Amino acid sequence: MNQGEIEQSLIGMLKELQAATGEPVQDLTPATIPLKDLGFFDSLLALETTITLEERFGTSFNADSVFTDKESSEPLSISQIAEKIAKVQGAAV
């Protein structure tokens, strides 16, 4: 799966979560930073979603959350998250 496909998968997953919370629909793009831009998306949901992503992509990210930078703890954009997942998947091949 390439980075663009991973981005679309992430956006789809986040839209499903958004719909389940009853939050107003927000346009999601690769530049969206879930932990900053989505009111319903908090650090606990980031941990739970990371586990779901590990299962969906059949890999381990070796991090509590793929939604933050491991070193700086800064929140990441969907594009940055997809790049991170793509790298892990590439390393697993």
N, CA, C and O atoms as a CHARMM CRD file, in Angstrom:
* protein
*
  372
    1    1 MET  N      0.84700  -1.17400   0.00000 PROA 1      0.00000
    2    1 MET  CA     0.00000   0.00000   0.00000 PROA 1      0.00000
    3    1 MET  C      0.89600   1.24300   0.00000 PROA 1      0.00000
    4    1 MET  O      1.81200   1.35000   0.81600 PROA 1      0.00000
    5    2 ASN  N      0.63200   2.17300  -0.90900 PROA 2      0.00000
    6    2 ASN  CA     1.46200   3.36900  -0.96100 PROA 2      0.00000
    7    2 ASN  C      0.94300   4.45800  -0.01400 PROA 2      0.00000
    8    2 ASN  O     -0.12500   4.31600   0.58300 PROA 2      0.00000
    9    3 GLN  N      1.69900   5.52800   0.11400 PROA 3      0.00000
   10    3 GLN  CA     1.35300   6.58000   1.07000 PROA 3      0.00000
   11    3 GLN  C     -0.02000   7.19200   0.78500 PROA 3      0.00000
   12    3 GLN  O     -0.78100   7.45500   1.71500 PROA 3      0.00000
   13    4 GLY  N     -0.34100   7.41700  -0.47700 PROA 4      0.00000
   14    4 GLY  CA    -1.63800   7.99300  -0.83200 PROA 4      0.00000
   15    4 GLY  C     -2.79300   7.09200  -0.41100 PROA 4      0.00000
   16    4 GLY  O     -3.81100   7.57000   0.08800 PROA 4      0.00000
   17    5 GLU  N     -2.63300   5.79600  -0.61400 PROA 5      0.00000
   18    5 GLU  CA    -3.67200   4.84100  -0.21200 PROA 5      0.00000
   19    5 GLU  C     -3.80100   4.79600   1.30800 PROA 5      0.00000
   20    5 GLU  O     -4.90600   4.68300   1.83900 PROA 5      0.00000
   21    6 ILE  N     -2.68600   4.88200   1.99500 PROA 6      0.00000
   22    6 ILE  CA    -2.71200   4.89600   3.46300 PROA 6      0.00000
   23    6 ILE  C     -3.40900   6.16200   3.95900 PROA 6      0.00000
   24    6 ILE  O     -4.20200   6.10600   4.89900 PROA 6      0.00000
   25    7 GLU  N     -3.11500   7.31100   3.32800 PROA 7      0.00000
   26    7 GLU  CA    -3.78900   8.56600   3.69700 PROA 7      0.00000
   27    7 GLU  C     -5.30000   8.42000   3.56000 PROA 7      0.00000
   28    7 GLU  O     -6.04800   8.80800   4.45700 PROA 7      0.00000
   29    8 GLN  N     -5.75300   7.85600   2.43000 PROA 8      0.00000
   30    8 GLN  CA    -7.18800   7.68800   2.20800 PROA 8      0.00000
   31    8 GLN  C     -7.80800   6.73800   3.23200 PROA 8      0.00000
   32    8 GLN  O     -8.93400   6.95500   3.67900 PROA 8      0.00000
   33    9 SER  N     -7.08600   5.70100   3.59900 PROA 9      0.00000
   34    9 SER  CA    -7.56300   4.76800   4.61600 PROA 9      0.00000
   35    9 SER  C     -7.69800   5.47500   5.96900 PROA 9      0.00000
   36    9 SER  O     -8.68600   5.28300   6.67800 PROA 9      0.00000
   37   10 LEU  N     -6.69700   6.29300   6.32000 PROA 10     0.00000
   38   10 LEU  CA    -6.74300   7.05300   7.57500 PROA 10     0.00000
   39   10 LEU  C     -7.91000   8.03300   7.57600 PROA 10     0.00000
   40   10 LEU  O     -8.63800   8.14200   8.56300 PROA 10     0.00000
   41   11 ILE  N     -8.08300   8.73900   6.47200 PROA 11     0.00000
   42   11 ILE  CA    -9.18600   9.70100   6.37000 PROA 11     0.00000
   43   11 ILE  C    -10.52200   8.98400   6.52700 PROA 11     0.00000
   44   11 ILE  O    -11.41000   9.46900   7.22800 PROA 11     0.00000
   45   12 GLY  N    -10.66700   7.83500   5.87900 PROA 12     0.00000
   46   12 GLY  CA   -11.90300   7.05600   6.01600 PROA 12     0.00000
   47   12 GLY  C    -12.16000   6.62900   7.44800 PROA 12     0.00000
   48   12 GLY  O    -13.28600   6.72200   7.93600 PROA 12     0.00000
   49   13 MET  N    -11.12300   6.16400   8.11800 PROA 13     0.00000
   50   13 MET  CA   -11.26200   5.73600   9.50800 PROA 13     0.00000
   51   13 MET  C    -11.64800   6.91500  10.40400 PROA 13     0.00000
   52   13 MET  O    -12.51900   6.78700  11.26500 PROA 13     0.00000
   53   14 LEU  N    -11.00100   8.05100  10.19900 PROA 14     0.00000
   54   14 LEU  CA   -11.29900   9.23200  11.01300 PROA 14     0.00000
   55   14 LEU  C    -12.71300   9.75100  10.75000 PROA 14     0.00000
   56   14 LEU  O    -13.37200  10.24000  11.66700 PROA 14     0.00000
   57   15 LYS  N    -13.18100   9.64900   9.50900 PROA 15     0.00000
   58   15 LYS  CA   -14.55500  10.06100   9.18600 PROA 15     0.00000
   59   15 LYS  C    -15.56500   9.15800   9.89700 PROA 15     0.00000
   60   15 LYS  O    -16.59300   9.63100  10.38100 PROA 15     0.00000
   61   16 GLU  N    -15.26900   7.85700   9.95700 PROA 16     0.00000
   62   16 GLU  CA   -16.14900   6.91900  10.67000 PROA 16     0.00000
   63   16 GLU  C    -16.21800   7.27500  12.14900 PROA 16     0.00000
   64   16 GLU  O    -17.29500   7.29300  12.74500 PROA 16     0.00000
   65   17 LEU  N    -15.05500   7.55900  12.73600 PROA 17     0.00000
   66   17 LEU  CA   -15.02300   7.94800  14.14900 PROA 17     0.00000
   67   17 LEU  C    -15.78000   9.25400  14.36800 PROA 17     0.00000
   68   17 LEU  O    -16.51200   9.39500  15.34700 PROA 17     0.00000
   69   18 GLN  N    -15.60300  10.20000  13.46000 PROA 18     0.00000
   70   18 GLN  CA   -16.26100  11.49300  13.55800 PROA 18     0.00000
   71   18 GLN  C    -17.77900  11.32100  13.50200 PROA 18     0.00000
   72   18 GLN  O    -18.50100  11.93600  14.28700 PROA 18     0.00000
   73   19 ALA  N    -18.26200  10.49700  12.58900 PROA 19     0.00000
   74   19 ALA  CA   -19.69500  10.26400  12.45100 PROA 19     0.00000
   75   19 ALA  C    -20.26600   9.60900  13.70800 PROA 19     0.00000
   76   19 ALA  O    -21.38400   9.91900  14.11700 PROA 19     0.00000
   77   20 ALA  N    -19.50500   8.70900  14.31600 PROA 20     0.00000
   78   20 ALA  CA   -19.96400   7.99600  15.51500 PROA 20     0.00000
   79   20 ALA  C    -20.08000   8.91800  16.72700 PROA 20     0.00000
   80   20 ALA  O    -20.85000   8.64000  17.64600 PROA 20     0.00000
   81   21 THR  N    -19.31900  10.01300  16.73300 PROA 21     0.00000
   82   21 THR  CA   -19.34800  10.92200  17.88500 PROA 21     0.00000
   83   21 THR  C    -20.46400  11.94800  17.78500 PROA 21     0.00000
   84   21 THR  O    -20.82000  12.58300  18.77800 PROA 21     0.00000
   85   22 GLY  N    -21.01700  12.11000  16.58800 PROA 22     0.00000
   86   22 GLY  CA   -22.04800  13.11800  16.40900 PROA 22     0.00000
   87   22 GLY  C    -21.48200  14.52300  16.23900 PROA 22     0.00000
   88   22 GLY  O    -22.23000  15.50100  16.22300 PROA 22     0.00000
   89   23 GLU  N    -20.16300  14.62100  16.11100 PROA 23     0.00000
   90   23 GLU  CA   -19.52000  15.92400  15.88400 PROA 23     0.00000
   91   23 GLU  C    -19.91200  16.44100  14.49900 PROA 23     0.00000
   92   23 GLU  O    -20.20300  15.65400  13.59800 PROA 23     0.00000
   93   24 PRO  N    -19.91700  17.75800  14.33200 PROA 24     0.00000
   94   24 PRO  CA   -20.18400  18.29300  12.98800 PROA 24     0.00000
   95   24 PRO  C    -19.14400  17.76300  11.99700 PROA 24     0.00000
   96   24 PRO  O    -17.96400  17.63700  12.32300 PROA 24     0.00000
   97   25 VAL  N    -19.60400  17.45900  10.79100 PROA 25     0.00000
   98   25 VAL  CA   -18.71600  16.91200   9.77500 PROA 25     0.00000
   99   25 VAL  C    -17.68100  17.96600   9.40000 PROA 25     0.00000
  100   25 VAL  O    -18.01100  19.12100   9.12700 PROA 25     0.00000
  101   26 GLN  N    -16.44300  17.54600   9.39300 PROA 26     0.00000
  102   26 GLN  CA   -15.32400  18.42300   9.08200 PROA 26     0.00000
  103   26 GLN  C    -14.58200  17.83100   7.89400 PROA 26     0.00000
  104   26 GLN  O    -14.38200  16.61900   7.82300 PROA 26     0.00000
  105   27 ASP  N    -14.17500  18.68000   6.96400 PROA 27     0.00000
  106   27 ASP  CA   -13.42600  18.20200   5.80200 PROA 27     0.00000
  107   27 ASP  C    -12.04800  17.73600   6.26500 PROA 27     0.00000
  108   27 ASP  O    -11.32500  18.48100   6.92600 PROA 27     0.00000
  109   28 LEU  N    -11.69400  16.52100   5.92100 PROA 28     0.00000
  110   28 LEU  CA   -10.39400  15.96600   6.30100 PROA 28     0.00000
  111   28 LEU  C     -9.51200  15.86800   5.07400 PROA 28     0.00000
  112   28 LEU  O     -9.93400  15.37900   4.02600 PROA 28     0.00000
  113   29 THR  N     -8.28300  16.33800   5.21500 PROA 29     0.00000
  114   29 THR  CA    -7.30800  16.30800   4.12300 PROA 29     0.00000
  115   29 THR  C     -5.99700  15.73800   4.66600 PROA 29     0.00000
  116   29 THR  O     -5.86500  15.54700   5.87500 PROA 29     0.00000
  117   30 PRO  N     -5.03500  15.46600   3.79600 PROA 30     0.00000
  118   30 PRO  CA    -3.73700  15.00100   4.28300 PROA 30     0.00000
  119   30 PRO  C     -3.06500  15.98800   5.24900 PROA 30     0.00000
  120   30 PRO  O     -2.21500  15.59000   6.04500 PROA 30     0.00000
  121   31 ALA  N     -3.44000  17.26300   5.18300 PROA 31     0.00000
  122   31 ALA  CA    -2.84400  18.26900   6.06900 PROA 31     0.00000
  123   31 ALA  C     -3.51500  18.32900   7.44600 PROA 31     0.00000
  124   31 ALA  O     -3.00800  18.99100   8.35200 PROA 31     0.00000
  125   32 THR  N     -4.64600  17.64500   7.60700 PROA 32     0.00000
  126   32 THR  CA    -5.35100  17.64200   8.89200 PROA 32     0.00000
  127   32 THR  C     -4.47800  17.01300   9.97300 PROA 32     0.00000
  128   32 THR  O     -3.87300  15.96200   9.76100 PROA 32     0.00000
  129   33 ILE  N     -4.41800  17.66000  11.12000 PROA 33     0.00000
  130   33 ILE  CA    -3.70500  17.13000  12.28800 PROA 33     0.00000
  131   33 ILE  C     -4.77200  16.66700  13.27300 PROA 33     0.00000
  132   33 ILE  O     -5.33900  17.48700  13.99500 PROA 33     0.00000
  133   34 PRO  N     -5.05400  15.35800  13.31400 PROA 34     0.00000
  134   34 PRO  CA    -6.16800  14.87100  14.12600 PROA 34     0.00000
  135   34 PRO  C     -6.17300  15.36300  15.57700 PROA 34     0.00000
  136   34 PRO  O     -7.22100  15.76100  16.08600 PROA 34     0.00000
  137   35 LEU  N     -5.02900  15.34100  16.24000 PROA 35     0.00000
  138   35 LEU  CA    -4.99100  15.72900  17.65500 PROA 35     0.00000
  139   35 LEU  C     -5.18300  17.23400  17.87900 PROA 35     0.00000
  140   35 LEU  O     -5.45800  17.65800  19.00100 PROA 35     0.00000
  141   36 LYS  N     -5.04500  18.02800  16.84700 PROA 36     0.00000
  142   36 LYS  CA    -5.26400  19.47600  16.96900 PROA 36     0.00000
  143   36 LYS  C     -6.56900  19.91300  16.32500 PROA 36     0.00000
  144   36 LYS  O     -7.28500  20.75600  16.86600 PROA 36     0.00000
  145   37 ASP  N     -6.87600  19.33800  15.16800 PROA 37     0.00000
  146   37 ASP  CA    -7.97800  19.83600  14.34900 PROA 37     0.00000
  147   37 ASP  C     -9.32500  19.17100  14.61700 PROA 37     0.00000
  148   37 ASP  O    -10.36400  19.72300  14.25500 PROA 37     0.00000
  149   38 LEU  N     -9.32600  18.01000  15.23500 PROA 38     0.00000
  150   38 LEU  CA   -10.57100  17.27600  15.46200 PROA 38     0.00000
  151   38 LEU  C    -10.91600  17.28900  16.95200 PROA 38     0.00000
  152   38 LEU  O    -10.22600  16.66400  17.75800 PROA 38     0.00000
  153   39 GLY  N    -11.96700  17.99100  17.30700 PROA 39     0.00000
  154   39 GLY  CA   -12.33700  18.15900  18.71200 PROA 39     0.00000
  155   39 GLY  C    -12.58500  16.86000  19.45400 PROA 39     0.00000
  156   39 GLY  O    -12.31500  16.77000  20.65200 PROA 39     0.00000
  157   40 PHE  N    -13.09600  15.84900  18.75900 PROA 40     0.00000
  158   40 PHE  CA   -13.41000  14.57500  19.40800 PROA 40     0.00000
  159   40 PHE  C    -12.18100  13.68200  19.58300 PROA 40     0.00000
  160   40 PHE  O    -12.22200  12.72000  20.35000 PROA 40     0.00000
  161   41 PHE  N    -11.09300  13.98900  18.88000 PROA 41     0.00000
  162   41 PHE  CA    -9.94600  13.08300  18.83000 PROA 41     0.00000
  163   41 PHE  C     -8.92000  13.47300  19.88800 PROA 41     0.00000
  164   41 PHE  O     -8.21500  14.47200  19.75000 PROA 41     0.00000
  165   42 ASP  N     -8.84900  12.66600  20.94800 PROA 42     0.00000
  166   42 ASP  CA    -7.92500  12.95200  22.04600 PROA 42     0.00000
  167   42 ASP  C     -6.83700  11.87700  22.12400 PROA 42     0.00000
  168   42 ASP  O     -6.80900  10.94900  21.31500 PROA 42     0.00000
  169   43 SER  N     -5.95500  12.01000  23.09300 PROA 43     0.00000
  170   43 SER  CA    -4.81200  11.09000  23.18700 PROA 43     0.00000
  171   43 SER  C     -5.25100   9.64200  23.43800 PROA 43     0.00000
  172   43 SER  O     -4.60400   8.71500  22.95300 PROA 43     0.00000
  173   44 LEU  N     -6.32600   9.43800  24.17900 PROA 44     0.00000
  174   44 LEU  CA    -6.80800   8.07400  24.41600 PROA 44     0.00000
  175   44 LEU  C     -7.32000   7.45200  23.12200 PROA 44     0.00000
  176   44 LEU  O     -7.02500   6.29600  22.81700 PROA 44     0.00000
  177   45 LEU  N     -8.08600   8.22600  22.36800 PROA 45     0.00000
  178   45 LEU  CA    -8.58300   7.71400  21.09100 PROA 45     0.00000
  179   45 LEU  C     -7.42600   7.48000  20.11900 PROA 45     0.00000
  180   45 LEU  O     -7.48700   6.56800  19.29500 PROA 45     0.00000
  181   46 ALA  N     -6.38100   8.29000  20.20800 PROA 46     0.00000
  182   46 ALA  CA    -5.19100   8.08800  19.37200 PROA 46     0.00000
  183   46 ALA  C     -4.54300   6.74400  19.68000 PROA 46     0.00000
  184   46 ALA  O     -4.12000   6.03400  18.76800 PROA 46     0.00000
  185   47 LEU  N     -4.46300   6.39100  20.96400 PROA 47     0.00000
  186   47 LEU  CA    -3.89300   5.08600  21.35000 PROA 47     0.00000
  187   47 LEU  C     -4.74900   3.94500  20.81700 PROA 47     0.00000
  188   47 LEU  O     -4.22900   2.98100  20.25500 PROA 47     0.00000
  189   48 GLU  N     -6.06300   4.05800  20.99500 PROA 48     0.00000
  190   48 GLU  CA    -6.97000   3.00800  20.53200 PROA 48     0.00000
  191   48 GLU  C     -6.92300   2.87200  19.00500 PROA 48     0.00000
  192   48 GLU  O     -6.95300   1.76300  18.47200 PROA 48     0.00000
  193   49 THR  N     -6.85000   3.99700  18.31800 PROA 49     0.00000
  194   49 THR  CA    -6.81200   3.98300  16.85500 PROA 49     0.00000
  195   49 THR  C     -5.48600   3.42900  16.35400 PROA 49     0.00000
  196   49 THR  O     -5.44400   2.76400  15.31800 PROA 49     0.00000
  197   50 THR  N     -4.41200   3.69300  17.07000 PROA 50     0.00000
  198   50 THR  CA    -3.10900   3.12400  16.69800 PROA 50     0.00000
  199   50 THR  C     -3.17300   1.60000  16.72300 PROA 50     0.00000
  200   50 THR  O     -2.65900   0.93900  15.82100 PROA 50     0.00000
  201   51 ILE  N     -3.79400   1.05200  17.74200 PROA 51     0.00000
  202   51 ILE  CA    -3.93600  -0.40800  17.84500 PROA 51     0.00000
  203   51 ILE  C     -4.76000  -0.93700  16.67300 PROA 51     0.00000
  204   51 ILE  O     -4.41300  -1.95900  16.08000 PROA 51     0.00000
  205   52 THR  N     -5.84600  -0.24800  16.33800 PROA 52     0.00000
  206   52 THR  CA    -6.68100  -0.64700  15.21200 PROA 52     0.00000
  207   52 THR  C     -5.89100  -0.59300  13.90300 PROA 52     0.00000
  208   52 THR  O     -6.02200  -1.47900  13.05900 PROA 52     0.00000
  209   53 LEU  N     -5.06900   0.44900  13.73600 PROA 53     0.00000
  210   53 LEU  CA    -4.24500   0.57200  12.53100 PROA 53     0.00000
  211   53 LEU  C     -3.21400  -0.54600  12.44600 PROA 53     0.00000
  212   53 LEU  O     -2.95000  -1.06800  11.36300 PROA 53     0.00000
  213   54 GLU  N     -2.63300  -0.91400  13.58200 PROA 54     0.00000
  214   54 GLU  CA    -1.67300  -2.02800  13.58900 PROA 54     0.00000
  215   54 GLU  C     -2.35100  -3.30300  13.09900 PROA 54     0.00000
  216   54 GLU  O     -1.77300  -4.06800  12.32700 PROA 54     0.00000
  217   55 GLU  N     -3.58300  -3.52200  13.55700 PROA 55     0.00000
  218   55 GLU  CA    -4.32500  -4.70500  13.12300 PROA 55     0.00000
  219   55 GLU  C     -4.68200  -4.61200  11.64300 PROA 55     0.00000
  220   55 GLU  O     -4.54600  -5.58900  10.90700 PROA 55     0.00000
  221   56 ARG  N     -5.13600  -3.44500  11.20800 PROA 56     0.00000
  222   56 ARG  CA    -5.55300  -3.25400   9.82000 PROA 56     0.00000
  223   56 ARG  C     -4.38700  -3.42400   8.84900 PROA 56     0.00000
  224   56 ARG  O     -4.54100  -4.02400   7.78500 PROA 56     0.00000
  225   57 PHE  N     -3.21800  -2.89300   9.22100 PROA 57     0.00000
  226   57 PHE  CA    -2.06300  -2.95500   8.32700 PROA 57     0.00000
  227   57 PHE  C     -1.14700  -4.13600   8.62000 PROA 57     0.00000
  228   57 PHE  O     -0.15500  -4.33600   7.91900 PROA 57     0.00000
  229   58 GLY  N     -1.46800  -4.92400   9.64900 PROA 58     0.00000
  230   58 GLY  CA    -0.70100  -6.12700   9.94500 PROA 58     0.00000
  231   58 GLY  C      0.74000  -5.86600  10.32600 PROA 58     0.00000
  232   58 GLY  O      1.64500  -6.59100   9.91400 PROA 58     0.00000
  233   59 THR  N      0.94700  -4.81900  11.12000 PROA 59     0.00000
  234   59 THR  CA     2.30400  -4.46000  11.51300 PROA 59     0.00000
  235   59 THR  C      2.29400  -3.85800  12.91000 PROA 59     0.00000
  236   59 THR  O      1.23600  -3.53900  13.45100 PROA 59     0.00000
  237   60 SER  N      3.47000  -3.70700  13.48300 PROA 60     0.00000
  238   60 SER  CA     3.61500  -3.05000  14.78300 PROA 60     0.00000
  239   60 SER  C      4.39400  -1.76200  14.57900 PROA 60     0.00000
  240   60 SER  O      5.42800  -1.75500  13.91000 PROA 60     0.00000
  241   61 PHE  N      3.90400  -0.67900  15.15100 PROA 61     0.00000
  242   61 PHE  CA     4.55100   0.62000  14.98100 PROA 61     0.00000
  243   61 PHE  C      5.59900   0.90600  16.04900 PROA 61     0.00000
  244   61 PHE  O      6.29800   1.91600  15.97000 PROA 61     0.00000
  245   62 ASN  N      5.71800   0.03700  17.04100 PROA 62     0.00000
  246   62 ASN  CA     6.68700   0.23600  18.12500 PROA 62     0.00000
  247   62 ASN  C      6.56300   1.60800  18.76700 PROA 62     0.00000
  248   62 ASN  O      7.56000   2.23900  19.11600 PROA 62     0.00000
  249   63 ALA  N      5.32600   2.05800  18.91600 PROA 63     0.00000
  250   63 ALA  CA     5.03800   3.35200  19.54500 PROA 63     0.00000
  251   63 ALA  C      3.64600   3.26900  20.14500 PROA 63     0.00000
  252   63 ALA  O      2.79400   2.52200  19.66300 PROA 63     0.00000
  253   64 ASP  N      3.42200   4.03900  21.19500 PROA 64     0.00000
  254   64 ASP  CA     2.08200   4.07500  21.78700 PROA 64     0.00000
  255   64 ASP  C      1.06900   4.67500  20.81400 PROA 64     0.00000
  256   64 ASP  O     -0.08600   4.25200  20.75700 PROA 64     0.00000
  257   65 SER  N      1.52700   5.67100  20.04800 PROA 65     0.00000
  258   65 SER  CA     0.63300   6.36300  19.13100 PROA 65     0.00000
  259   65 SER  C      1.37900   6.77200  17.86800 PROA 65     0.00000
  260   65 SER  O      2.48000   7.31900  17.93400 PROA 65     0.00000
  261   66 VAL  N      0.76500   6.50100  16.70600 PROA 66     0.00000
  262   66 VAL  CA     1.34400   6.97100  15.45100 PROA 66     0.00000
  263   66 VAL  C      0.91500   8.40800  15.15900 PROA 66     0.00000
  264   66 VAL  O      1.32100   8.99100  14.15300 PROA 66     0.00000
  265   67 PHE  N      0.10500   8.96600  16.03000 PROA 67     0.00000
  266   67 PHE  CA    -0.43500  10.30800  15.81200 PROA 67     0.00000
  267   67 PHE  C      0.46100  11.40800  16.37100 PROA 67     0.00000
  268   67 PHE  O      0.15900  12.59200  16.22100 PROA 67     0.00000
  269   68 THR  N      1.56400  11.02100  17.01700 PROA 68     0.00000
  270   68 THR  CA     2.52800  11.99500  17.52600 PROA 68     0.00000
  271   68 THR  C      3.93600  11.57600  17.12200 PROA 68     0.00000
  272   68 THR  O      4.20600  10.40000  16.87800 PROA 68     0.00000
  273   69 ASP  N      4.82200  12.55500  17.05600 PROA 69     0.00000
  274   69 ASP  CA     6.22300  12.27900  16.78600 PROA 69     0.00000
  275   69 ASP  C      6.82700  11.60200  18.01000 PROA 69     0.00000
  276   69 ASP  O      6.64500  12.06900  19.13400 PROA 69     0.00000
  277   70 LYS  N      7.53500  10.51700  17.79700 PROA 70     0.00000
  278   70 LYS  CA     8.08100   9.73000  18.91100 PROA 70     0.00000
  279   70 LYS  C      9.06200  10.52700  19.76300 PROA 70     0.00000
  280   70 LYS  O      9.09200  10.37100  20.98400 PROA 70     0.00000
  281   71 GLU  N      9.86100  11.37700  19.13000 PROA 71     0.00000
  282   71 GLU  CA    10.88700  12.13000  19.86600 PROA 71     0.00000
  283   71 GLU  C     10.36700  13.41800  20.47600 PROA 71     0.00000
  284   71 GLU  O     10.64500  13.71200  21.63900 PROA 71     0.00000
  285   72 SER  N      9.60800  14.19700  19.69400 PROA 72     0.00000
  286   72 SER  CA     9.16200  15.50700  20.18000 PROA 72     0.00000
  287   72 SER  C      7.77200  15.49900  20.80300 PROA 72     0.00000
  288   72 SER  O      7.39400  16.45300  21.48300 PROA 72     0.00000
  289   73 SER  N      7.00900  14.43500  20.57700 PROA 73     0.00000
  290   73 SER  CA     5.62000  14.31000  21.02400 PROA 73     0.00000
  291   73 SER  C      4.68200  15.30800  20.34900 PROA 73     0.00000
  292   73 SER  O      3.54900  15.49600  20.79300 PROA 73     0.00000
  293   74 GLU  N      5.15200  15.94700  19.28000 PROA 74     0.00000
  294   74 GLU  CA     4.30600  16.87900  18.53200 PROA 74     0.00000
  295   74 GLU  C      3.27200  16.10400  17.72400 PROA 74     0.00000
  296   74 GLU  O      3.59300  15.06000  17.15500 PROA 74     0.00000
  297   75 PRO  N      2.03500  16.59800  17.66500 PROA 75     0.00000
  298   75 PRO  CA     1.01000  15.94500  16.84700 PROA 75     0.00000
  299   75 PRO  C      1.38300  15.97500  15.36100 PROA 75     0.00000
  300   75 PRO  O      1.95600  16.94900  14.87300 PROA 75     0.00000
  301   76 LEU  N      1.04900  14.88900  14.65100 PROA 76     0.00000
  302   76 LEU  CA     1.37400  14.75400  13.23600 PROA 76     0.00000
  303   76 LEU  C      0.13400  14.91000  12.36000 PROA 76     0.00000
  304   76 LEU  O     -0.99100  14.66800  12.79600 PROA 76     0.00000
  305   77 SER  N      0.36800  15.31800  11.11800 PROA 77     0.00000
  306   77 SER  CA    -0.71100  15.40800  10.13500 PROA 77     0.00000
  307   77 SER  C     -1.00600  14.01400   9.57400 PROA 77     0.00000
  308   77 SER  O     -0.22400  13.08000   9.74900 PROA 77     0.00000
  309   78 ILE  N     -2.13300  13.89900   8.90900 PROA 78     0.00000
  310   78 ILE  CA    -2.48100  12.63000   8.27300 PROA 78     0.00000
  311   78 ILE  C     -1.39300  12.21700   7.28900 PROA 78     0.00000
  312   78 ILE  O     -1.04200  11.04000   7.21200 PROA 78     0.00000
  313   79 SER  N     -0.86500  13.16100   6.54800 PROA 79     0.00000
  314   79 SER  CA     0.20900  12.86900   5.59000 PROA 79     0.00000
  315   79 SER  C      1.45600  12.33300   6.29300 PROA 79     0.00000
  316   79 SER  O      2.06400  11.36600   5.83500 PROA 79     0.00000
  317   80 GLN  N      1.83200  12.96200   7.40600 PROA 80     0.00000
  318   80 GLN  CA     3.00400  12.50800   8.16300 PROA 80     0.00000
  319   80 GLN  C      2.77300  11.12200   8.76200 PROA 80     0.00000
  320   80 GLN  O      3.68300  10.29400   8.79600 PROA 80     0.00000
  321   81 ILE  N      1.56000  10.87700   9.23000 PROA 81     0.00000
  322   81 ILE  CA     1.22100   9.57100   9.80100 PROA 81     0.00000
  323   81 ILE  C      1.30300   8.49900   8.71200 PROA 81     0.00000
  324   81 ILE  O      1.85800   7.42200   8.93000 PROA 81     0.00000
  325   82 ALA  N      0.74700   8.80500   7.54100 PROA 82     0.00000
  326   82 ALA  CA     0.77800   7.85600   6.42200 PROA 82     0.00000
  327   82 ALA  C      2.21300   7.56100   6.00200 PROA 82     0.00000
  328   82 ALA  O      2.54900   6.41900   5.69100 PROA 82     0.00000
  329   83 GLU  N      3.05100   8.58100   5.99200 PROA 83     0.00000
  330   83 GLU  CA     4.46700   8.38000   5.64200 PROA 83     0.00000
  331   83 GLU  C      5.13200   7.44500   6.65000 PROA 83     0.00000
  332   83 GLU  O      5.90000   6.55900   6.27800 PROA 83     0.00000
  333   84 LYS  N      4.82800   7.65500   7.91800 PROA 84     0.00000
  334   84 LYS  CA     5.37300   6.82100   8.99400 PROA 84     0.00000
  335   84 LYS  C      4.93900   5.35800   8.81600 PROA 84     0.00000
  336   84 LYS  O      5.75200   4.44200   8.93900 PROA 84     0.00000
  337   85 ILE  N      3.65600   5.15700   8.52600 PROA 85     0.00000
  338   85 ILE  CA     3.13300   3.79500   8.32800 PROA 85     0.00000
  339   85 ILE  C      3.77200   3.15200   7.09600 PROA 85     0.00000
  340   85 ILE  O      4.14000   1.97800   7.12800 PROA 85     0.00000
  341   86 ALA  N      3.90400   3.91700   6.01400 PROA 86     0.00000
  342   86 ALA  CA     4.49000   3.40100   4.78600 PROA 86     0.00000
  343   86 ALA  C      5.93100   2.95700   5.02600 PROA 86     0.00000
  344   86 ALA  O      6.36000   1.92600   4.50700 PROA 86     0.00000
  345   87 LYS  N      6.67200   3.72900   5.80700 PROA 87     0.00000
  346   87 LYS  CA     8.06000   3.35800   6.12100 PROA 87     0.00000
  347   87 LYS  C      8.11200   2.04800   6.91200 PROA 87     0.00000
  348   87 LYS  O      8.93700   1.17800   6.62800 PROA 87     0.00000
  349   88 VAL  N      7.23900   1.91300   7.89300 PROA 88     0.00000
  350   88 VAL  CA     7.20600   0.68400   8.69700 PROA 88     0.00000
  351   88 VAL  C      6.83600  -0.50700   7.82300 PROA 88     0.00000
  352   88 VAL  O      7.42300  -1.58200   7.94600 PROA 88     0.00000
  353   89 GLN  N      5.87400  -0.31200   6.95300 PROA 89     0.00000
  354   89 GLN  CA     5.47200  -1.40900   6.06100 PROA 89     0.00000
  355   89 GLN  C      6.59500  -1.76800   5.10000 PROA 89     0.00000
  356   89 GLN  O      6.81100  -2.94500   4.81300 PROA 89     0.00000
  357   90 GLY  N      7.30400  -0.77600   4.60600 PROA 90     0.00000
  358   90 GLY  CA     8.42200  -1.02000   3.70200 PROA 90     0.00000
  359   90 GLY  C      9.54100  -1.79200   4.39100 PROA 90     0.00000
  360   90 GLY  O     10.18800  -2.64800   3.79000 PROA 90     0.00000
  361   91 ALA  N      9.75300  -1.47100   5.66100 PROA 91     0.00000
  362   91 ALA  CA    10.79200  -2.15000   6.42600 PROA 91     0.00000
  363   91 ALA  C     10.39800  -3.59400   6.70700 PROA 91     0.00000
  364   91 ALA  O     11.25800  -4.45600   6.88500 PROA 91     0.00000
  365   92 ALA  N      9.09300  -3.85100   6.74400 PROA 92     0.00000
  366   92 ALA  CA     8.61300  -5.19800   7.05900 PROA 92     0.00000
  367   92 ALA  C      8.66900  -6.12700   5.84200 PROA 92     0.00000
  368   92 ALA  O      8.59600  -7.34700   5.98900 PROA 92     0.00000
  369   93 VAL  N      8.79900  -5.55600   4.65100 PROA 93     0.00000
  370   93 VAL  CA     8.78400  -6.37100   3.42100 PROA 93     0.00000
  371   93 VAL  C     10.10600  -7.08200   3.23400 PROA 93     0.00000
  372   93 VAL  O     10.28200  -7.81100   2.25800 PROA 93     0.00000
